[in-house]
Amino acid sequence: MKDILKRVLDKIKPTKQEEKEFRSSVTSFLAKLNKRLKDSKAILGGSGAKGTWLRSIYDVDVFVKFSYSKYKNKSDEISGLLEKFLKGFRAVRLHGSRDYFQIKQGRFVFEIIPILDIKRPSQAKNITDISPLHANWVLRNKKFCDDIRLVKKFCKANKVYGAESYINGFSGYVCEILTIYYKGFENFVRNAVKWKPKVIVDIKKYHKKPLDEINNSKITGPLIVVDPVQAGRNASAALSYEKFDMLVNACRKFLKKPSNKFFEEEKTDAKGLKKGAKGKKLILFDVKTNKGKVDVIGCKVWKVFEFVKARMNKEGFGLIESGWEYDKKDKALLWFILKKEKLDKLKEWTGPPLKSKENVERFKKKYKNTFVKGRRVYAKVKREYVDVDELVKDLVKEDYVKEKIKSIKIHNL
């Protein structure tokens, strides 16, 4: 395993040339920005500040810290103030819990986030205000930076990375906390296979009974990771049971047969899906998305996927496998592998139990073709859709779908 991890790290850790380019670009950008700022200061944040960024990742978080004493009672105004300082930078304003900005320079994409310059978590007016405190805590444990890179890459490759509402996976910060808590990648994987909801990770030992002491609304998920900077916060509150199980299963498979394949991000395409379908009916949706905040657009694509999946199951076609991917730019791919592509013209409609005589009589009046099976009455009713292709054609015309995406193209394979 150690040989595999060493080879993987050699591939995912930024080269010395990349680090040099990164530091040069960031230093230059911060210098230009800070010349324009008043009552505020721009600093490097995110994985760049923590030293946990991965090779070929050119997204850079920059936090602009505004004076706490001056703006604590008008923190909702600092996005507007920052926008004035960014004139000439061709900044794009993006909406969030507090609006932020995106600036592209060469291959780098800088996200400029306005925050209050706080010293204690209790001073925060917005969750982003605490981000520099998170970075400082991770830096105090910088001996685990390479292990953090391995955990992040493992989560990305196994499709469980990201706390966005359309992913509900492991955030970068949660990956960092877990790696530090378990003292490295290997220990993390060996412990993760033993996880069963609800797992509690309290690295600072803030709580004797976290499930009783943390707000119930924050501990509904399978994993409770107490924020080492903010005792009352579950850093993994966004994690779903699905992504929790996916990680545990990936760790189990990796330990059984370690391989660098567990760190390779495979791009889903029509050819691979067709091969995986093994002759079964495969339907692909090529989706073009609208412009907007990645989290919002991703959530809309997810809703379209869930809508189509639910209707396919409801109509009785049945799914063997389904999934979706969003490139976080302007495209998404949805796929559905079906048990059946055509159904009988009639379907069974479940009626009331025989002992409920009045309801049985009403059911028989409503439906002509009734019969008894076991202790319940049933009816044979005409299906709305016999052919899945007809269902799909109608689904993409629904207002619910059209209002969420720009366009959609169907491929039947």
Sequence and secondary structure as in RCSB ss.txt:
>XXXX:A:sequence
MKDILKRVLDKIKPTKQEEKEFRSSVTSFLAKLNKRLKDSKAILGGSGAKGTWLRSIYDVDVFVKFSYSKYKNKS
DEISGLLEKFLKGFRAVRLHGSRDYFQIKQGRFVFEIIPILDIKRPSQAKNITDISPLHANWVLRNKKFCDDIRL
VKKFCKANKVYGAESYINGFSGYVCEILTIYYKGFENFVRNAVKWKPKVIVDIKKYHKKPLDEINNSKITGPLIV
VDPVQAGRNASAALSYEKFDMLVNACRKFLKKPSNKFFEEEKTDAKGLKKGAKGKKLILFDVKTNKGKVDVIGCK
VWKVFEFVKARMNKEGFGLIESGWEYDKKDKALLWFILKKEKLDKLKEWTGPPLKSKENVERFKKKYKNTFVKGR
RVYAKVKREYVDVDELVKDLVKEDYVKEKIKSIKIHNL
>XXXX:A:secstr
 HHHHHHHHHHHS  HHHHHHHHHHHHHHHHHHHHH SSEEEEE HHHHHT   TT  EEEEEEEE HHHHTT G
GGHHHHHHHHTTTS  EEE SSS EEEEEETTEEEEEEEEE  SSGGG SSGGGGHHHHHHHHHTTGGGHHHHHH
HHHHHHHTT B  STTT  B HHHHHHHHHHTTSHHHHHHHHTT  SSEEE TT   SSHHHHS GGG  SSEEE
EETTEEEEETTTT  HHHHHHHHHHHHHHHHS  GGGG      HHHHHHHHTTSEEEEEEEE  SS HHHHHHH
HHHHHHHHHHHHHHHT  EEEEEEEE SSSEEEEEEEES SB  SEEEEEEEETT HHHHHHHHHH SSEEEETT
EEEEEEE S SBHHHHHHHHTTSHHHHTT SEEEEEE 
